[in-house]
């Protein structure tokens, strides 16, 4: 009889169990989070959750609030019905701060950004950040009051990357193109940033104000009135941010499904064609029959140019 292939979750459980039993994951060490398992092994969330649940039932892993899943004490032998006692987790810092080195806010922000870039804001907590920095959690509160305060500081650090070149073009449209592309690249670099920002209740981010001031100055030179200047700025920012929100969503969807956007669309094509083959949606059928490569960068650039085309018409009318 052919041998049965182990379920994906069982293989992952076996690998993590082996690492714990060999000691490469010691008591108190963090084990991969649900999101990390999804990304690393290209499995769905349900499978990743099942993995951690199995390790918890074996007494190998425990959940610690603010930290995540960590290795318990002495692992329970397989076949035993008694669960091993789980001591308090021992912090194993990855990048401990040298003795006597001040805990600078910039270092806190950069460590937090690194976690959020890799795992999203859901993977970031004050406890997790303390582990990354190799300090006591309470020491962080001397620099940031809570996670919301930390997020604003992270935004400020990320937006400082928006550096306008000294040799920027002089034409207002070319300068707004530059502004849109700069913030798009920043959102690309930090997928969590666009969803964290608000248009209706904007956070007070000093480096973000520098960007806003630069854009408003260019719009002011275009000849628009005050109301149009502010509205145009918000529209530009909201367009870039609204498109960039899809970066984080696609990252999460790919981790959950194990499929890229192109692979997912390919799998949906037969079902979609079955819905339109009766001729009810003839235009849709014709368009979908032509090759098309979906690309967020191309979509962003197309929308940016069309938005600026419309703004150019407004500027021309204002000049009359």
N, C-alpha and C positions, 0 to 999 in steps of 0.2 A: 504493500500500500504506500502511496506517496506520503511523504512527511508533511504535516501541517505547518504552514508558515506562521510564526508568532505574530500576534497583532502588533501594530506600530507602537501602541502605548506600552505593551509588555517589554519590547526591546529597549525603550527609553528607561523604563523602571529598572530593568536589569543593569543597564549601563550606569545609572546613578547609584544604584545599590552597590555595585562593584567598587565605585569610587569611594563610597562611604566606608565599606569594609576594608579597603586597602589603606585608608587613612588620607587619601588625597583630598577628601572633604572631611574636616575634623569637626568635633562638637562645637557648635556656635557659628560655623561657617554658613553663609547664605547659599542655598541651592538655587538653581535657575528659577526665576519667577514664571508664572503662566505665560506671560508675553515672551519671555526669553526662550522658553521651550518651543512656543509656536514659531518663532523666527529661526531658531537654530535647527530644528528638526523638520520644519515646514509641515506642521500638523495643525489641525483646527483647535479652537479654544476648548472644545469639549474633550478632546484627547489630552491636551496639556493639563486640564483640570483633573482628569482621571489619573494621570501620572502622579501628581502631588497627593491626591487622595489615597492612592495605593501605598505610597511611601509613608504617609501618616498612619495608615492602618497597621503597617509593619513596625511602627514605633521608631522609624529612622529619621523622621522629619517632624518638626512642630512649627506652628505658626506663631510668630512673635509680633504683636501690634507695633506698627511703625517701622518694622524691619523686613518682614516677609517670612518666607519659609526658611528655617535654619535646621542644621543637623542636630538631632537630639543627642543624648548621652550614649552609653554603650549600646550598640545596635542589638535588637532582639534577634536571637538565632531563628532561622527559618524553621517552622514547625512548632515553635514554642507558642503557648497561648498567653504567656505573661508579657506585658509590655514593659520595656526598659524605662527606668526613671529618667526624666528629662530635666537636666539642670538648666539654670539660667544661661542664656547664650553668652558666649565669650566673643567680644568684638575682635575681628581679625581685619584691621585696616589695610587697604590696598596702597594707600599713599599717605602714610602718617606724616604729620608735620614735625619737623625737627624740634627737639627740645629748645624752648626759649624763643622759637620763631613766632612772631605775632600772627594771629589769625585774621588776615586782611579780608575785608569785604569782597575785594576783587577775586581773591582765591576761592572764597565761598561761592561767588556767582559762577565762576568758571567750572568748579566741580559740579554744581547743580546743573549747569547747562549741558555738561558732558553726559550726566545721567538722563536728562530729558531728551537730548538728541538721540540717545540709544534706545530708551524705553518709553518715551512720552512722559507727560506730566503725571500720569497715574503711577508711574514707577518711582516718583520722587517723593520723599518724606524727609522731615527733619532728622529722624533717626537714621535713615538710609544715608543722608548727606554726611552725618557725623561719622558713620562707618567709613565712607569714602575718604574723609579728611583725617581719620584717625584721632578724633577728639571726642570728648563727652558731649552728648546731645545738648545739655544745658549751656555749654559754652557758646553755642551758636546764637542763643537768645540775647547775648550781649551785643550782637551785631545786627540781627534781624528780629523783629517782634514775633512774626509768625510766618506761615507758608505764603500768605498773600503778599506780605512785605518782601519775602524772598523772591517771589515771582516778578514783582516790579523791578527789583534790582537786577534780576536775570535779563529782563527786557531791556533795561538801560545798557547793560553790558553788551547784549547782542546788537542793539541799534547803534552802538559806537562803531560797529564795523561798516556802517554806511558812510564811507568816506568819499566825498566829491573830489574829483581831480582838479588840480590847479588850471589845467588847460581845457576845461569844459567848453563845449561849443557856445556860441553867443546867441544863436537863434532860440527863441522861447520854446518852440516845439521840440527841437533837438535836446534841449536841456530837460524838458519834462519826460522825454523818452529815456534819458539817462536816469532821472530820478525813479521812474517806474521800474526800470531794469535793475537798478541797485537794490531796491527793496524786495523785488522778486528773488534775486539771488540770495538775499539774507533769509527770506522765508524758505527757500530751497535748502539752505544750510541748516536751518533750525526749524524743522516741520511743526513743532509745538507752538511756535511764536504767533503765527497767523490766527489760529483758533483762540489763543489767549488774549489777543487784542480786541478791544471793543470800539465800534464806531459811534454808538449812541452814548456810551459812557467812557470816553477815552481816559486811559490811565495817564497820570502825570509822570512822564518819562523824559528826563532832561535831554538825553541824546536824541530822542524822538522829536523833541521841540526844535532841535537844530535842523532836522530834516524838513519839518513842517515850515519853518521860517524860510528855508532855501526855496521850497516849492512856491510858497506864497509870493516871494519876491519876484520869481520868474513870471507868475501869473499877473502880478501887478504891472509888470513891464509890457504885458500883452495888450493892455488898454481896456480890460474888462472892469466893470464896476465892483464895488466892495462885496456885494451879495454874490455876484457871479464868481468872484475870485475864491471865496470860501467854499461855495458849492462845487466848483470845479476841483478844488483840492480834495474835498471829501469824496467826490465821485471817483477821482483817480485812485486814491488810496483804497477805497472800498472795492474797486474793481480788482486791484492787485491782490488785496487780502482775500476777497471772495474766491478768486481762482486758486490762491495758495492753500486755502483750507483743504482742498482736495488732496494735497500732498500727504498730509498726516492720515487722512481717511484711507487713501490708497495703500499707505504703508501698513496700516492696521488690517485692511482687507486682505492684502497679500500674505501677511503673517498668519491670518486665520484660515485662509483657503489653500495656501501653498501655491497659488497661481498668480502670475503677473496679470496686469489688466488685459494685455493682448491674448494671453492664454484663456482668461475667463471669457472674453468676447468670442473667441473661437468656439468655446464649448456651448455658448448660448445661440450661436448662429443656426444650427438645425431647428431648434425650437422656434426661433423667430421666423424662419422661412416657412415653417409649417403653419404659422398664423397668418402669413400674408400671401400664401400661394393661391388662394382662391380669387385673387384679383381685386379684393376689396380695397387694398392699400397699394395700388399700382405704382404710384410715384415713389413710395417708400421702397418697394421692391426693386425698381430701376436704380435708385440711388445706392441702395445697399449692394447692388450687383457690381458696382465699381470699386476698385481698390481704394482703401483709405487707411492710413496709418495714424492712429490716435496718439497724440503727443502733447502733454500739458504745456511744454515750452512753446510749441508751435501755436497752441490755442491761446496762450497768454499774449504772444507777440501779435497775433492777428487781432485780438480784441483791443490791445493797446493802441494799435494803429487806427482802428476804426473809431475808437473813442476820441483820439486826437484829431481825426478828420472832422468829427462833429464839432469839436472845440474850435478848430480853425475857422469853421463857418461862423460860429458865434463871434469870434475875434474880428472877422472881416465885417460883420454887421455892425459891431460896436464902433468900428473905425469910420463908418459913414456918417 
